[in-house]
Amino acid sequence: MTKFTKTLIAVATLLLAAGAQAATVQQTLPQSATIFDVENFPGTLSFAQFDSHLGTLTSVTFELFSTLNGSIKLTNKDPGTEWFSVKTGADMTASVGGKSLVTGNWVTPGYLLASGATVNDTLQTQTVSQALNFTQTADLAQFIGHGSYSASLSAISDQELTAGGNARYGTDVTVDGYAKVTYTYTTLPVPEPETYAMLLAGLGLVGVVARRRKSA
């Protein structure tokens, strides 16, 4: 191979490299199945690993959603009208990628009740979420592959009378959990069409020059 040819090949390689464009892309996986009444029935959520053929993974976002349902029953045991407030809900914990994420879902409804009056209140469904991000290379490695990984969910509920005097009360609440995963990655560099056009034109010029050099 002549020095002239080597030079032309080097130039062509530089053209391809210079014209190659990488892009940052986000891939959100389908929402996981929902685990109902996580406190009494803890479980796991499964997600597909990131396919490294798509590019270089730079971050993973795990977003946990907690949906609160339930009811409160409260009776005023004071001799007069009283204002009562009850705090109830649950903390849901997800364990994924060696880390834990807690999503608290709490409500504090209030009631003005006459002596001896009782309220049976069905709580409005409430969904809250928290996100956990992974950016370190060591953490990202466990999300890459052709299989799947799991996130385990558990929950603990509680209740407390935060305002009011003598009352008999009780709560019946449940939390359901699901999650979403988003992969952020950089695509592999791909030359633009204009780069290929320049390369073809350059190769054509190489052919012309080579023929002239041969004929000379």
N, C-alpha and C positions, 0 to 999 in steps of 0.2 A: 504494500500500500504506500503510495507516494505521500510526501509531506503535504502536497496540495490537497489531496483527497482527505487526509486526516483533518486538515484545517476546516474543510467544508463540513465534515461530519460534526466536528465540535461546534461549528456555528449553528448547524441545524438543531443540535441538542439544546443549545442555549435558547434558540427561538421557541422550542417547545416548552422549556421550563419557564421562560418569561411569560408566555401566553397562557400558561396553566392557571386556572382559577379555582380556589377552594371556597367553600361556603359553610356558614354555621347554620345548622338545621335542628329543629326540635321535633321529636317524635313522641306523641302522647299515646300510650297504650290504651286499649279499651278499658273502661271502668270495670273494676273487679266485681265479682258476685258480692251480695250483701250477707253478712252474718247477723242474724236476728237474735236479740236478747243476749248480747255478748257476755253480760255478767253471769248468767246461768249456763250459757253455752259458748264458751270461748272456742276460737277456731283459728284457722290459717287462711291467708289469701295467697294465691300463686300468680306469678308474673313471668312472662318470657324474658330471657336474657337478651342483652343487646348484641346484634350481629355485627362483628367487627369489620365485615366486608363493606359495610356502609360508610365507614370512616373511623375517626378517632373520637372515642367518648370523652367528653370534657366535664360533664356533670350529670347527676341523677337527682330528680326531685320526687320525693314520695309524699303525697298529700293524703292525710287521713281525715275521713268524714265521720262524724258522730251524729246520729239522728235520735232525738229524745222524744219519747211518747209516754203517756201515763195520766195519772189522776191523783187528786188530793181530797181527802175527806177530813173535815175539821168541825168540831162542836165547841161552842163557847160555854164554858162552865162557870164563868164569872156571873155575879148577880146583876150586872148592868151591860150596856152595849160596849163592845170592845173592838179595837182594830188589831188584827192578827196578820202576821207575815210568816210564810214558811219557805225555807230554802231547801230545794231538792234537786237532784240530778246525779251525774256520774262522771268519773274520770275514766276515759278509755285509753289503754296503752297498747301501742304497736311496737313490736320488736322486729327490726329489719336491718340487715347489713351490719350487725354487731352494735347497733345503736337503738335507743328507745325514744319514742315520741308519745307524749301525753296530750290528749285532747279533752279538755274539760267542757262539759255541757250542763249548765246549771240555770235554774230559774228561781225567782223569788216573788211569787204572786202574793197579793195582799187582799184581806177580806174584812169588811165591817159587819159584825154580827151582833144581833140582840142576844140577851141572855137566853141560853138554851137552844139557840138556833144552830142549824147544821148546814154546811155547804159541801156539795159533792162537785168538784171542779175537774172537768176533763181538760188537760193541758193542751195547748196548741203545739202541734209538731214543730220542733226546732232542730235545724241542722247547722252545725258549726264545723270548722276544719282547722287543721294545723299542718304545716309542711316541714319536712326534713330534707336538707340538701347534702349531697355527697360530692366533693370536688377533689379530694386527695387521690393520687394514683393508686395507692394501696387499697383504698376503699372502693374505687371504681372497678378494680379487677374482678371482684366477686359478682358484678352485674354483667360481665361479658362472657358470651359463650353461645351454645346452641341448645341449652336446656332451659330450666326455670329455677326460680328461687322463691322463698316463702316469707310472708310477714305474719307473725302470730299476734292475735288480738285477745285482750282480756279487759275487764272493766270492774269497777267498784262503785256502788251507789251509796247515797247517804241522805239524811233528812235532818232538818233542824228548825225549831220554832224560833225565829229571830225577833219577833215583836208580838206583844200581847201578853195577857195574864194566864189564867187557868184555862187550859183547853185540852180536849182529847183529839188527837189528830193522827193521821197515818197517810203514807204515800205508796203508790204502786207505779213505779217508773221502770222503763226499759230503755236501753240504748242499742241501736243497730249500727253496724260499722261497715264501711267499704272504703276503697282507696283508689287513687289514680297515680300512675307513674309516668314521668316525662324524662326522656333521654335528650340531652343536648350534645351534639357532636359536630365535628368538622369533617366535611366530605373530602375525599381524596381529590387532589388537583386534577382537573380535566382541561386540556387545551381547548381554546375557543376556535370556532370555524375559521376565523380570520387567520389564526396561526397556521392552520393546515394549508390555507391558500398561499400564505407567504412561503411556507416550506416547499410546496409543490412548484411554485414559481422559481424558488432558489435552486431546486433540483433540476428543473428544466434548464436554467442558466448553466448549471454545472455540466449538463450533457453537452450543451453547445460549446462551452469552453474546452471540454475534454476532446470533442471531435476536432476542434481547431488545432489543439495541441498535437493530436495524433497525425493530422494531415500535414502539419508543419514539419 
